Amino acid sequence: MSNNLPVCRAHWQDIPHIVDLVVGPFADSTIGAWLVPDDHRRRDILSAVVRVWIEHALLFGEAHLLPDHSAAAVWLHRYGPLSPPAGYGERLAVACGEYMDRFLHLDDVLHTHRPDGPHNHLAFFAVAPQPYRVRRASTLLATSNARMGHALLPTYTEVATLADRNLYARHGYAALEPFTLPDGSTTYPMWRTPRQRRARHRSSTPPARPDQRGPALNDLPIRLILDTSAILAFTEGSTAVGQAIAKVADEGGLFGLPVMCLAEAARSVTDAGRLDLLANHPAATVLTVDPLQWKTLAATHRAVGRLDTAAALLAAAANDCRVLSDQPGQ
């Protein structure tokens, strides 16, 4: 039987399907029962909390699905310190009520044992209990690993059973020291190391000489330029910006971050960690201005009144794409 099941990238409208996949086994687990002792409320509470993290992953990571929604892999890009979801404390309090402290305690335990260095974190991996479950799990895991491998970073996850530990081992993961969860169950952290990551930077205009080519990723087309306002909106948890860059990545393109826009955003950003996360996104490329284009940049600056906006417009013109802005009318 062929294992070549297609795998697609998940989008915002897929969140309810992913939540259902994840919460099913979670609600039946011992850690799920410890988090929410009330059988009647457990599934609803777990669904609300899982949704918060899946939304966060679609902004600061990615998720993959089998087309029939029978399996899902949800990744967080932990290229640097990753802040919790926007309004996490308030949303958790509303979702969990009197059980909030249990969820925070579990967060602390997982954080304590999670590796510190840059990596991609497989936060949720769920497969529906139907025929060919192992085949589906293997297909999704192999494809997800391959896509995460494009970032040339290690990957990390935790699994709950020895069978899952063996599955991940067959896909190149090494078992780390197991640890105990608050309910007393054992979890098995797994770590997979790919090749070393490469830096990716390029000019907003084509190179002057054909022999000045960068890495292979620089051959991908730039589909979108983020201006300063869009960059700041992303760091504040904007779903619109997150969906836009996810669409670009899903279509095999890149989104450009003009260095002047990044510098301007850094002056007022409230969460520098999310700014670093955006700049190190696998589909991001940081754009500088070709020195030979200084007159064009100056003329555009005079027309629009801001140097960072001029740099974004120049980058969009050079790459024949549009600028994404969070400013009304822009």
WOSUL-V74776 format. One record per backbone hydrogen bond with DSSP energy under -0.5 kcal/mol. CO is the residue of the C=O (numbers start at 1). NH is the residue of the N-H. E is the energy in kcal/mol with one decimal. If there is no record, write none. Layout:
co: <CO,CO>
nh: <NH,NH>
e: <E,E>
//
This chain:
co: <3,6,8,11,12,14,15,16,17,18,19,20,21,22,23,24,25,26,29,30,31,32,37,38,38,39,41,42,43,44,45,46,47,48,49,50,51,52,53,54,55,56,57,60,62,63,64,65,66,70,71,72,73,73,74,74,75,76,76,77,78,81,85,87,88,89,90,91,92,93,96,97,99,99,100,101,102,103,104,105,106,107,108,109,110,111,118,119,120,120,121,121,124,126,128,130,132,133,134,135,136,137,138,139,140,141,142,143,144,145,146,147,148,148,149,154,155,156,157,159,161,162,163,164,165,166,167,168,168,169,174,179,181,185,187,187,188,189,190,191,192,192,200,202,209,215,216,217,221,221,223,224,225,225,226,227,228,229,230,231,232,233,234,238,239,240,241,242,243,244,245,246,247,248,249,254,254,255,256,256,257,258,258,259,260,261,262,263,264,264,265,265,271,271,272,273,274,275,276,278,281,283,285,286,287,288,290,291,293,294,295,296,297,298,299,300,301,306,307,308,309,310,311,312,313,314,315,316,316,317,322,323,324,327>
nh: <5,67,65,14,15,18,19,20,21,22,23,24,25,26,27,28,29,29,33,34,35,36,39,41,42,43,45,46,47,48,49,50,51,52,53,54,55,56,57,58,59,60,61,77,75,10,73,8,69,128,66,126,64,75,123,124,62,78,121,79,119,83,88,91,92,93,94,95,96,97,99,100,102,103,104,105,106,107,108,109,110,111,112,113,114,114,154,78,122,156,76,123,74,72,130,133,136,137,138,139,140,141,142,143,144,145,146,147,148,149,150,150,151,153,152,120,192,122,190,188,165,166,167,168,169,170,171,171,173,172,191,187,184,181,179,189,159,176,157,174,155,194,286,288,212,218,219,220,223,254,322,256,227,324,258,231,232,233,234,235,236,238,237,242,243,244,245,246,247,248,249,250,251,253,252,223,224,285,226,258,287,261,262,263,264,265,266,267,267,268,268,269,274,275,276,277,278,279,280,281,284,255,257,202,259,204,293,294,297,298,299,300,301,302,303,304,305,310,311,312,313,314,315,316,317,318,319,320,321,320,225,325,227,330>
e: <-1.9,-0.7,-3.1,-2.0,-1.6,-2.1,-2.8,-2.1,-2.0,-2.6,-2.9,-1.5,-0.7,-1.4,-3.1,-0.9,-0.6,-1.0,-1.9,-2.0,-2.3,-2.2,-0.8,-0.7,-1.5,-0.5,-2.4,-2.9,-2.5,-1.9,-2.1,-2.9,-2.2,-1.4,-1.5,-2.3,-2.7,-1.8,-2.1,-1.9,-0.9,-2.8,-0.7,-2.4,-3.4,-3.2,-2.5,-2.9,-2.7,-3.2,-1.9,-2.4,-2.8,-0.5,-1.5,-1.5,-1.5,-1.1,-3.1,-1.1,-2.2,-0.6,-1.8,-2.7,-2.9,-2.1,-2.2,-2.3,-3.0,-1.9,-1.9,-1.6,-0.8,-1.4,-2.4,-2.2,-2.2,-2.4,-2.1,-2.2,-2.5,-2.5,-2.3,-1.4,-1.0,-0.5,-0.5,-1.8,-0.6,-2.4,-2.6,-1.4,-3.1,-2.7,-1.9,-0.7,-2.5,-2.7,-2.6,-2.4,-2.5,-2.6,-2.5,-2.2,-2.8,-2.6,-2.0,-2.3,-2.7,-1.9,-0.6,-1.0,-1.5,-0.6,-1.4,-2.6,-2.7,-2.9,-3.2,-3.2,-2.1,-2.3,-2.0,-2.6,-2.0,-1.7,-0.6,-1.0,-2.2,-1.5,-2.3,-2.8,-2.4,-3.0,-1.9,-0.6,-2.1,-2.8,-1.9,-3.2,-2.5,-0.6,-0.9,-1.5,-1.8,-1.7,-2.1,-1.5,-0.6,-2.4,-0.7,-3.5,-0.6,-3.8,-0.6,-2.3,-2.5,-2.2,-2.2,-1.8,-1.0,-2.3,-2.0,-1.9,-2.7,-1.9,-2.3,-1.9,-2.1,-1.7,-2.3,-2.5,-1.5,-2.5,-1.6,-2.9,-0.9,-1.8,-2.5,-0.5,-2.0,-0.6,-2.2,-2.4,-2.2,-2.6,-2.2,-0.7,-0.8,-0.5,-1.2,-1.5,-0.7,-1.2,-2.3,-2.1,-2.1,-2.3,-1.6,-1.5,-2.0,-2.7,-2.4,-2.1,-3.2,-3.8,-2.5,-1.4,-2.5,-2.5,-2.4,-2.4,-2.5,-2.2,-1.6,-2.3,-2.7,-2.0,-2.2,-1.9,-2.4,-2.4,-2.2,-2.2,-2.3,-2.3,-1.6,-0.6,-2.0,-0.6,-2.2,-0.6,-2.2,-2.0>
//
